[in-house]
Amino acid sequence: MQTSQPSIFRSIRSIGIFVGHQLIATMGIMIGAALVAFATFPIIHFFQPSISIKSVHRILTENPHFPLQIIQGLFMGYMIHRRFKHAAIFAVWALPLFWLMWCFFSLPQSVLENTWMGRLNHFFGNGCALRMIPHCYDQLIATLPLYASLAYSAGAWVEKIGLFRFEHTPADENVGD
């Protein structure tokens, strides 16, 4: 009986770690990118007065490729894996992928366009912009979590292989000897 308790606690801990990384990789990146964008807006607006708050909102929610969230995900994945080294960080894209697949196949078919191309354009392209929908909620709730979690895992992978590892020699070490 005593041998099973540590494995149960270890399983609960592993599930908690995965859920924590899942929340960071999806909701944390979406909220973090918005916080960074709106916090840096006054500085950017000072140097470029033509940029409005609507421009920042449009970049965050109406661009189908979500560049700020991807950059945020790469950075957070890199920094969090640098500190914690959890293996669960590499699997956080799986649940958003299943969610996107469910949304993709449950989208009603359109009579006016090819089913597959219309769906691909709707979730990964400018399909919402062509229909004059101001906010494509399907992309925000299905595509964005997948992009953010993939970027989070990719950032951790970049740290794991040591692509951008910056190490320095300590100051007390004599280099010239």
Backbone as a ProteinNet text record, in pm:
[ID]
protein_1_A
[PRIMARY]
MQTSQPSIFRSIRSIGIFVGHQLIATMGIMIGAALVAFATFPIIHFFQPSISIKSVHRILTENPHFPLQIIQGLFMGYMIHRRFKHAAIFAVWALPLFWLMWCFFSLPQSVLENTWMGRLNHFFGNGCALRMIPHCYDQLIATLPLYASLAYSAGAWVEKIGLFRFEHTPADENVGD
[TERTIARY]
82.3	0	85.4	196.8	281.3	348.9	375.9	441.3	347.6	214.5	122	94.4	107.2	80.3	176.7	307	394.8	365.4	328	297.4	168.3	72.6	-50.8	-19.7	61.3	98.8	180.7	265.5	346.3	256.1	153.4	58.6	-22	-66.7	-142	-53.6	72.2	166.1	190.1	205.8	227.1	106.4	-11.8	-133.2	-142	-110.3	-110.5	-9.8	107.7	209	160	99.8	48.5	-61.7	-155	-264.8	-209.3	-111	-49.6	16	92.1	154.2	49.3	-58.5	-165.2	-229.6	-254.2	-313.8	-218.2	-90	8.3	19.5	23.7	44.8	-73.7	-190.3	-306.2	-353.1	-415.9	-471.8	-362.9	-255.4	-147.7	-83.8	-64.5	-3.7	-99.9	-226.5	-324	-334.9	-345.3	-356.7	-224.3	-113.2	18.2	49.9	16.2	41.2	-42.3	-165.8	-250.3	-194.9	-151.4	-94	31.3	118.1	240.1	205.8	113.1	76.5	15.4	-77	-141.3	-51	42.6	136.2	240.4	280.3	380	317.1	185.4	119	154.9	155.9	190.5	330.1	424.8	560.8	562	496.6	491.5	413.8	306.1	225.5	303.7	391.8	474.2	563.9	622.7	711.9	638.2	521.9	442.1	297.6	264.7	130.7	16.5	47.1	-60.8	-118.5	-47.5	-97.1	-199.3	-316.5	-422.6	-438.9	-519.5	-547.4	-624.1	-700.4	-770.8	-672.9	-560.4	-457.6	-402.1	-378.2	-327.9	-432.9	-556.6	-665.2	-678.1	-663.7	-674.3	-560.1	-438.8	-325.8	-346.7	-404.3	-424.7	-537.2	-645	-762.9	-806.2	-769	-821.3	-718.3	-595.3	-492.7	-496.5	-520.6	-536.9	-409.5	-295.3	-170.2	-118.2	-175.2	-147.3	2.9	72.3	218.3	261.8	190	230.4	217	111.9	93.4	197.7	237.3	340.4	474.7	508.9	634.1	630.9	518.3	502.6	516	456.9	464.8	606.5	678.9	818.2	901.3	883	959	924	793.6	753.3	794.3	781.2	823.4	972.6	1049.9	1194.4	1230.5	1174.2	1209.4	1157.8	1039.2	984.1	1056.8	1088.3	1163.5	1306.5	1360.6	1494.3	1497.5	1386.5	1380	1333.1	1229.2	1164.3	1195.3	1222.3	1260.2	1154.9	1027.6	922	900.7	879.9	853.5	713.6	622.9	484.8	475.5	575.8	573.6	571.3	618.8	625	495.1	398.5	272.6	152.2	173.4	60.2	-16.2	38.2	-30.1	-136.2	-135.2	-225.4	-372.2	-406	-546.4	-598.1	-522.7	-571.5	-586.2	-501.7	-515.8	-646.3	-679	-805.7	-924.9	-914.6	-1021.8	-1039.8	-930.5	-939	-997.4	-957.4	-1012.6	-1163	-1206.5	-1349.5	-1423.8	-1370.8	-1434.1	-1432.1	-1321.3	-1304	-1409.1	-1428.4	-1521.6	-1666.8	-1691.3	-1829.4	-1879.5	-1794	-1836.8	-1940.4	-2052.3	-2153.4	-2096.9	-2140.3	-2093.5	-2158.2	-2080.1	-2131.1	-2166.2	-2276.4	-2319	-2235.4	-2182.2	-2115.8	-1968.1	-1904.7	-1761.9	-1726.4	-1608.3	-1556.6	-1545.4	-1592.2	-1598.4	-1461.3	-1362.5	-1231	-1158	-1160.1	-1089.9	-1157.1	-1287.9	-1359.6	-1328	-1321.5	-1288.9	-1144.1	-1051.7	-911	-895.5	-962.6	-955.9	-1022.6	-1126.6	-1198.5	-1111.9	-1043.9	-967	-822.2	-763.1	-620.5	-592.5	-690.6	-667.8	-754.8	-785	-865.3	-1012.2	-1061.9	-1201.3	-1299.6	-1266.6	-1356.4	-1353.4	-1236.5	-1225.3	-1301.5	-1302.5	-1375.7	-1525.5	-1571.7	-1714.4	-1752.6	-1656.3	-1677.5	-1722	-1672.2	-1697.7	-1589.4	-1623.1	-1518.9	-1427.2	-1478.6	-1398	-1433.9	-1334.7	-1358.6	-1339	-1446.9	-1438.2	-1392.1	-1419.7	-1371.4	-1218.9	-1155.3	-1008.8	-957.8	-1028	-983.3	-996	-1099	-1118.4	-1061.7	-1028.5	-978	-835.8	-810.8	-680.4	-576.1	-610.4	-514.9	-459.9	-541	-481.1	-382.4	-410	-315.6	-185.5	-193.6	-72.1	8.6	-60.1	9.1	76.5	7.9	67.4	180.1	167.5	278.5	400.5	378.9	491.1	553.7	471.8	520.5	609.1	563.1	642.8	767.9	756.4	872.7	977.5	934	1028.2	1101.1	1031.1	1094.8	1191.6	1153.9	1241.2	1369	1356.7	1474.5	1567.6	1511	1595.4	1657.9	1583.8	1634.3	1753.8	1748.1	1860.1	1973.7	1951.8	2057.7	2085.6	1983.6	2002.4	2043	1982	2013.8	2062.9	2151.8	2203.7	2320.3	2305.7	2408.9	2476.7	2594.5	2669.8	2790.3	2825.9	2938.9	3034.7	3156.6	3254.9	3243.6	3260.2	3253	3360.8	3333.4	3424.2	3553.7	3549.8	3670.5	3763.8	3723.3	3805	3908.9	4033.1	4138.3	4142	4110.5	4104.3	4243	4326.7	4455.8	4565.4	4544.9	4652.9	4674.9
-120.4	0	124.9	120.6	239.7	269.9	169.3	193.9	260	240.7	300.7	448.2	489.6	629.3	725.5	700.2	792.7	799.8	686.9	690	767.7	760.6	838.4	987.1	1022.2	1163.1	1210.5	1122.4	1158	1178.7	1096.9	1111.3	1239.6	1268	1391.9	1512.8	1505.8	1614.6	1632.6	1522.4	1529.7	1589.9	1551.1	1607.6	1756.8	1794.8	1936.4	2017.6	1960.9	2029.9	2047.3	1941.7	1951.4	2055.8	2054.2	2152	2293.9	2311	2442.7	2491.5	2403.7	2442.4	2466.1	2388.7	2407.4	2545.1	2584.5	2716.3	2829.1	2812	2913.9	2921.7	2805.2	2800.6	2853.8	2857.2	2906.2	3040.4	3036.5	3159	3257.4	3204.7	3292.2	3370.9	3306.4	3375.6	3477.5	3441.9	3537.2	3660.6	3639.8	3752.6	3828.5	3754.5	3819	3904	3856.5	3935.6	4063.8	4052.9	4172.3	4270.9	4221.1	4309.9	4380.3	4306.8	4367.7	4469.4	4434.3	4525.5	4655.2	4643.4	4764.3	4841.3	4773.9	4844.7	4922	4868.8	4938	5036.7	5037.8	5128.9	5275.8	5327.7	5470.2	5504	5414.9	5440.4	5440.5	5341.3	5334.4	5451.9	5489.9	5603.4	5735.1	5745.3	5865.5	5883.2	5774	5781.1	5773.6	5710.5	5697.1	5735	5865.3	5910.4	5857.9	5810.3	5762.2	5628.4	5558.3	5431.1	5457.9	5398.9	5417	5288.7	5297.7	5181.1	5076.6	5121.2	5026.9	4946.5	5005.4	4931.8	4817.1	4843.2	4738.4	4628.8	4668.3	4570.7	4488.2	4553.4	4483.1	4381.7	4419	4326.4	4206.7	4229.3	4120.3	4025.5	4078.2	3993.8	3972.9	4060.2	4049	4001.6	3984.8	3931.4	3779.2	3705.9	3560.5	3485.5	3552.3	3482.2	3508.1	3600.2	3626.7	3638.2	3735.2	3743.5	3777.1	3863.6	3899.7	3781.3	3704.6	3588.9	3481	3466.7	3368.3	3409.8	3536.5	3585	3567.3	3600.5	3583	3435.7	3345.9	3203.1	3149.8	3193.4	3151.7	3196.2	3320.7	3374.7	3303.5	3287.2	3223.4	3077	3005.8	2866.1	2853	2942.4	2940.5	2966.1	3071	3109.4	3009.7	2958.3	2864.4	2730.4	2684.7	2558.5	2576.3	2693.7	2720.7	2705	2738	2732.3	2596.7	2538.2	2421.7	2288.1	2280.8	2157.3	2046.6	2081.5	1980.9	1923.6	1793.7	1728.5	1761.1	1797.6	1826.3	1948	2031	2152.6	2119.6	2000.8	1963.5	1900.9	1879.7	1817.1	1909.8	2036.8	2126.1	2161.2	2132.2	2161.8	2057.8	1942.6	1833.4	1867.9	1918.3	1952.9	2064.4	2173.7	2274.4	2221	2125	2064.8	1986.7	1907.3	1834	1929.2	2037.2	2137	2201.6	2236.4	2295.7	2196.5	2071.4	1970.4	1954.4	1956.7	1945.5	2066.4	2185.6	2306.3	2305.1	2259.6	2255.5	2165.8	2046	1952.4	1979	2057.1	2086.8	2218.1	2289.2	2413.5	2380.7	2453	2424.8	2445.6	2361.5	2371.3	2488.7	2550.8	2661.9	2612.5	2661	2623.4	2695.8	2811.8	2897	2864.9	2787.8	2764.2	2618.7	2580.8	2447.5	2425.5	2312.4	2286.3	2293.3	2221.8	2216	2348.6	2409	2536.8	2646.4	2642.5	2740.7	2728	2605.5	2583.8	2621.5	2582.1	2620.4	2771.6	2836.6	2982.4	3046.4	2984.1	3038	3031.4	2919.7	2903.3	2950.9	2944.8	2978	3095.5	3149.1	3256.5	3376.7	3447.5	3569.9	3546.8	3427.6	3395.7	3482.6	3519.3	3605.6	3748.4	3794.4	3930	3943.3	3835.8	3839.7	3847	3794.5	3798.1	3923.7	4010.5	4136.1	4113.8	4007.4	3981.4	4054.9	4149	4226.2	4143.2	4046.3	3958.6	3816.1	3740.3	3600.3	3520.7	3498.5	3429.9	3285	3226.2	3090.4	3087	3185.8	3190.5	3221.3	3305.1	3339.9	3223.4	3141.3	3032.8	2899.4	2885.5	2756.6	2766.8	2862.4	2870.8	2933.7	3040.5	3109.5	3019.7	2940.6	2851.6	2751.2	2703.7	2611	2682.1	2799.5	2874.5	2907.2	2951.6	2989	2868.6	2755.2	2637.4	2578.9	2585	2540.6	2629.6	2760	2851.1	2828	2800.7	2771.8	2647.8	2541.7	2419.1	2441.5	2518.7	2546.9	2627.6	2723.2	2799.6	2710.7	2615.9	2521.8	2430.7	2390	2305.3	2379.6	2507.5	2589.1	2597.3	2610.9	2615	2479.1	2373	2238.4	2202.3	2238.1	2205.4	2305.4	2413.1	2510.7	2603.1	2633.5	2717.4	2859.8	2915.9	3051.9	3053.2	2965.5	2961.1	3058.2	3154.2	3256.3	3232.3	3180.3	3155.8	3248.2	3292.7	3382	3324.8	3368	3322.9	3409.2	3350.9	3431	3537.8	3645.9	3760.5	3728.2	3637.4	3608.8	3510.4	3457.9	3364.4	3440.2	3400.4	3466.7	3407.8	3489.2	3442.8	3447.5	3542.2	3562.1	3468.2	3386.1	3300.7	3179.7
0	0	0	71.6	79.5	-53.9	-134.3	-262.8	-362.3	-350.1	-445.6	-415.3	-291.1	-259.3	-326.7	-325.7	-396.2	-545.5	-607.6	-750	-776.5	-684.9	-699.7	-688	-589.5	-574.5	-693.4	-744.6	-861.2	-983.1	-996.6	-1107.7	-1094.7	-975.2	-952.2	-979.4	-937.4	-962.2	-1112.2	-1184.2	-1329.1	-1400.3	-1358.3	-1417.4	-1386.6	-1263.1	-1226.5	-1306.5	-1327.7	-1407.9	-1551.4	-1607.2	-1744.3	-1754.7	-1660.6	-1662.8	-1647.1	-1559.7	-1543.4	-1671.9	-1736.7	-1864.2	-1971.9	-1969.8	-2068	-2051.6	-1928.2	-1903.6	-1942.6	-1911.9	-1949.9	-2101.3	-2167.5	-2312.1	-2391.9	-2334.4	-2408.1	-2351.4	-2236.7	-2178.6	-2135.7	-2078.2	-2031.6	-2144	-2257.7	-2371.3	-2429.8	-2440	-2494.3	-2405.6	-2277.4	-2184.3	-2175.4	-2171.4	-2162.7	-2283.3	-2403	-2523.9	-2523.5	-2477.3	-2469.3	-2366.9	-2251.6	-2150.1	-2200.9	-2267.7	-2321.7	-2429.7	-2517.9	-2626.6	-2574.2	-2480.3	-2428.9	-2333.7	-2266.7	-2179.1	-2259	-2373	-2455.2	-2552.7	-2561.7	-2654.5	-2632.5	-2509.7	-2494.2	-2546.2	-2529.9	-2579.2	-2731.3	-2790.2	-2936.2	-2992.2	-2927.6	-2972.9	-2963.3	-2866.7	-2853.5	-2976	-3023.7	-3138.8	-3271.9	-3272.6	-3394.5	-3363.3	-3366.1	-3326	-3413.2	-3532.2	-3618.7	-3571.8	-3483.7	-3432.1	-3322.3	-3338	-3238.6	-3157.6	-3055.3	-2972.1	-3052.5	-3151.9	-3238.6	-3323.2	-3358.1	-3432.9	-3349.8	-3222.4	-3133.5	-3118.4	-3101.6	-3089.1	-3216.5	-3330.8	-3458.8	-3474.9	-3434.2	-3443.6	-3351.9	-3234.9	-3138.6	-3178	-3237.2	-3256.3	-3400.7	-3491.2	-3627	-3728.3	-3689	-3777.2	-3764.7	-3874.2	-3861.6	-3825.7	-3826.6	-3798.7	-3657.1	-3585.8	-3445	-3414.9	-3474.9	-3457.3	-3314.7	-3245.9	-3109.5	-3014.3	-3030.1	-2944	-2972.4	-3098.1	-3132.3	-3073.5	-3083.3	-3023.5	-2872.4	-2810.9	-2666.3	-2628.3	-2707	-2679.5	-2691.3	-2793.7	-2808	-2688.2	-2648.3	-2535.3	-2405.1	-2379.2	-2252.8	-2248.1	-2359.4	-2363.1	-2338	-2398.7	-2379.8	-2233.5	-2176.9	-2040.1	-1935.7	-1953.8	-1855.4	-1862.3	-1982.8	-1991.1	-1939.7	-1954.8	-1901.8	-1750.3	-1686.5	-1541.4	-1489.1	-1550.5	-1490.3	-1556.6	-1684.5	-1755.9	-1747.5	-1746.3	-1743.3	-1883.3	-1891.6	-2020.1	-2072.6	-1984.2	-2024.3	-2115.5	-2114.8	-2196.1	-2345.2	-2381.4	-2522.3	-2572.9	-2485.8	-2526	-2513.4	-2483.4	-2460.1	-2587.5	-2702.4	-2828.5	-2862.5	-2797.2	-2834.8	-2809.7	-2692.4	-2663.8	-2753.9	-2775.2	-2870.8	-3013.5	-3052	-3185	-3194.1	-3092.1	-3093.4	-3091.4	-3016.6	-3011.7	-3149.3	-3214.8	-3348	-3448.3	-3439.1	-3530.1	-3508.8	-3383.9	-3356.6	-3414.2	-3393.3	-3448.8	-3601	-3658.7	-3802.9	-3868	-3812.2	-3873.3	-3835.6	-3732.4	-3694.7	-3754.2	-3828.5	-3893.4	-3999.9	-4003.9	-4106.5	-4247	-4339	-4477	-4547.1	-4634.6	-4713.1	-4853.1	-4905.6	-5039.4	-5144.8	-5109.8	-5207	-5230.3	-5144.4	-5161.4	-5134.1	-5179.6	-5156.1	-5005.8	-4959.3	-4816.1	-4750.7	-4807.5	-4743.6	-4754.3	-4870.5	-4886.5	-4804.8	-4797.9	-4717.8	-4569.7	-4523	-4381.5	-4351.7	-4438.3	-4417.5	-4417.7	-4512	-4519	-4397.5	-4347.8	-4231.9	-4105.6	-4082.8	-3959.8	-3970.1	-4088.7	-4100.7	-4192.6	-4258.9	-4354.1	-4326.6	-4432.5	-4421.2	-4451.8	-4428.4	-4457.7	-4382.7	-4262.3	-4185.2	-4237.8	-4280.2	-4333.2	-4464.4	-4543.2	-4669.4	-4647.8	-4536.6	-4505	-4426.8	-4403.7	-4331	-4187.2	-4126.8	-3985.7	-3908.2	-3819	-3752.4	-3664.2	-3596.6	-3511.8	-3546.7	-3581.5	-3612.4	-3484.5	-3414.3	-3286.7	-3303.1	-3419.5	-3442.7	-3440.7	-3500	-3497.3	-3356.8	-3285.2	-3149.9	-3052.7	-3067.5	-2970.5	-3017.2	-3146	-3193.5	-3249.6	-3336.8	-3401.8	-3310.7	-3243.2	-3155.9	-3045.2	-2974.8	-2874.3	-2933.5	-3055.2	-3118.3	-3152.2	-3212.8	-3245.8	-3120.8	-3015.9	-2892.6	-2828.3	-2823.1	-2760.1	-2844.5	-2977.6	-3063.1	-3044.2	-3034	-3011.7	-2874.8	-2776	-2641.1	-2641.2	-2707	-2716.8	-2801	-2907.3	-2992	-2916.2	-2835.9	-2754.3	-2655.1	-2596.2	-2503.6	-2578.3	-2698.7	-2778.8	-2816.6	-2852.4	-2885.6	-2765.4	-2646.4	-2526.3	-2500.2	-2524.3	-2495.8	-2583.9	-2711.3	-2799.7	-2787.9	-2714.2	-2689.2	-2805.2	-2883.4	-3000.8	-2964.6	-2863.2	-2820.4	-2676.8	-2642.6	-2506.7	-2496.6	-2412.4	-2393.9	-2260.2	-2266.2	-2144.4	-2143	-2028	-2014.9	-1911.6	-1921.6	-1824.5	-1700.2	-1584.7	-1462.4	-1459.5	-1389.8	-1386.6	-1312.6	-1218.4	-1140.3	-1209.7	-1324.3	-1396	-1480.4	-1473.3	-1549.1	-1690.1	-1788.1	-1925.2	-1989.2	-1951.1	-2015.2	-1967.6	-1865.9	-1814.5	-1898.5
[MASK]
+++++++++++++++++++++++++++++++++++++++++++++++++++++++++++++++++++++++++++++++++++++++++++++++++++++++++++++++++++++++++++++++++++++++++++++++++++++++++++++++++++++++++++++++++

